[in-house]
Amino acid sequence: MPWAYYADLHKSFTGFFSEKNTYGKPGIFFSFIAVISVVLIFLDKVWAKRIHILFAALNLGYLIKTFILFTSCYNGYCPEKQFGIYLLIIGCLLMMIVALFPDIKLMDEKEQ
C-alpha cells in the first residue's frame, strides 16, 4: 500500500520503494519487528514479554522517524499522505498496546 504520493515525481512511495532509494526501505525493518513480535507474543515467558516491550518501543520510535521523513514538505512540495501510512500508525500503536498489557499467568508461591 502506498504511504505517500509525491505530485512532483508522479509516484507513490511505499515502505519498500522510494525514488532512487532516497528514504531507504523501512518496510523491511517493520516486517522484521512484526515477525519477532508475533513470536514473543506467543511465548509464555516473562522475559519474552519484557523483550516485546523493548521491540515495540523501538518500533514506535522508528515509526515517528519514518512518518516525519515520508510526509515532510521539501522544495515547496508537500506529499499527500495515503492510507498505508495511517495503517502503519495503527499497527505500531496496536503492537505497543499489546506489549504493555500482556496476558500472562504468574504462579503463586503456594503452587510452586
N, C-alpha and C positions, 0 to 999 in steps of 0.2 A: 504494500500500500504506500502511496506517496505521502511524504511528510510535509513537503513544501513545494510550491510551484514558483519558479523564477521566470517572470514575464520577459525580462531582457534576453534570457537564453532560450526561452520557449521550451523549457524542460522541467520535469518534476524530479525532485531528489528524494531518494529513499534512504534507509539505513545501510543499504549495500551499494548505492550509486550516488556519486556526485561528480560534477563536471571535472574531468582530469583528476579525479580522486582528491579534490581540494579539501573536503571535510572528512576524509577518511571513510572507514566503514564501521560506524558504531553499532550497526546491526549484529556484527559478529560478537562483540562484547556482550550485548544484551541477550543474545541467544545462548552464549556460554553461561552467563549468570542464571538464566532461566532453567537450563538443564541441571546445573548444580543445585539450585533452589528446590527443584522438584525432588531430587534425591534426598536432600536434607529434610524436606517436609515429611517424607515417609519413613525416615529413620526415627525410631522411638528412643532416642538418647538425649540427655540434657545437653551434652557438648554439641550435638548436631543443631539443636535449637539456638544455641548461642552463636555458633558459626553462621547460621542462617541470618541472624540479625546483622552480623557484620557484612555479609554479602548484600543484603537488602539495603543497608545504608550506603555501601559503595555504589550500588545500582542507582539509588536516588540521587546521589551526588553527580554521577555521570549523566543522569537524565537532565539535571539542571544545566550542566555544561553543554550538552547536546542541543537542548531546546534553545538556549541563547545563541549558539553557533548557527543553527539551521534557520532561525526565524529573525535574526537581526538584519536591519537595513544596512545597505552599503551603496556608495556612489549614487545616492538618490533613489535607489530601488529598494522596495520592501517586498520580500517574498510573501506569497499568500500561504498561510497555514492551511494544511489539508487534514483530512480525517485521520490519517495514520499517526500524526504527531499527538493527537488527542488520545488515541487508543494506547499509545506508548505511555503517556502520562497516567492514564487509568490503570494500566497493567503494573507499572512500577509502584504506584501508591497501594494497589491491592497487595502486591508482594510484601511491602513494608508492613501493612496491617496484619497479614498472615504471620509474618515473622514476629511481630510484637505480641500476638495473642495465640501462642501455640496450644494445641490440645494434647497435653501430656499428663499422664497419671504418675504421681510420685508415691512410692511405697512408704507406709508408716513404719516407725521403728518397731512396732509390735509384729508386723508382718515379716520382718527380716529374719 
